[in-house]
Structures are given as structure tokens and as C-alpha cells.
Amino acid sequence: MIYALIGLAVLVVVVGLWLAATYNRLVALRNNVEGAWADIDVQLTRRHDLIPNLVETVKGYAAHERETLEAVIQARNTAVGASSPGTQAAAEGALTGALRQLFAVAEAYPDLKADQNFRELQAELSATEDRIATSRNRYNAAVQTYDTARETFPTNIVVGLFNFPPREYFEVDDPDGRGPVKVEF
């Protein structure tokens, strides 16, 4: 009888240790996803802050391109207000398309292309786009690791007990972005 109680106690301790270790691993993976999302958010904020300056620079040279400038500002405002990775990705895809149109308009104005401020803003925006891509890759890798851990047995038991929800990937679906920019005059 005493051996049965000792065996039961050992089993409870082992299960408790496994439960604690699994819970802590899921918390670490979840925090990694949140940290990676924070990196994306920093880069997107940087991008959103650059756009008004870029639009103001273009306005000085191409004031009659009002529709394109307004589309960029509207897309930026939508992107700033997005809350989840899915809505943020859709908004960023629309913003990328609007920026593509803005740069196509800039091609028609040689003085604008030569403007030092415009070139610096364009270079800064390009560098930020690279940082966003890097951050997006890191975030999506963290989501994949987290979601895989959530779905594997026996970890999924702990997920059910402590409610670790799945996370969304950050995927910008922009089929137009895969081809060359069309410039129409």
C-alpha cells in the first residue's frame, strides 16, 4: 500500500513538472511572437511617419496629382488604424500599391526626382521596407513555431487547459507587387 502511494506521488510530481515545463515553453513562444510583432509595429510606424513628408515633397512639384496624393494619405491612415496582423497586412498591401502609384507619378517630374529631400525620403522608405520584410519573416517564423507547438500532442492538452489561442501570419497579399510598375501618362 505504501509503495502505491509513493508511486502515485511520484507520478503526480512528474505530471506536475511536465505541465509546468510545457506551460512555460508555450508562454515563452507566445512572448516571442508578441516581441516579433512589436518589431513589425516599430517598422510600420516608421514607414507611416515617413509618408506624410514624402507626400508634402511631391505636392510641391506635382500639386495637380491630387488624387494620387489623397490615395496615399487614405491608405496610410487605414494602415495606421489596423489592429490585427490580418487587417494590418491588407492595409499595408493597399498602402504599398498607393506608394507604387506615387513613385510612378514622380517619374514624370525630373525636378522632383532630382530633389535631395525626395531622394533621401525615398531611400529611407526603401530601407524601412527592407526592415519590415525582415521583421515579417521573423514574426512569421515565431508564429509557425508557436502554432506548431500548440497543435502537437501532448502539448495541445496544456493549450486546452490554459487557452493559448492560435496566431495569424502577417502576409501581404499584393499580386501587383510581383510585377513591374506600370507608368501611364
Secondary structure, 3 states (H helix, E strand, C coil): CHHHHHHHHHHHHHHHHHHHHHHHHHHHHHHHHHHHHHHHHHHHHHHHHHHHHHHHHHHHHCCCCHHHHHHHHHHHHHHHHCCCHHHHHHHHHHHHHHHHHHHHHHCCCHHHHHCHHHHHHHHHHHHHHHHHHHHHHHHHHHHHHHHHHHHCCCHHHHHHHHCCCCCCCCCCCCHHHHCCCCCCC
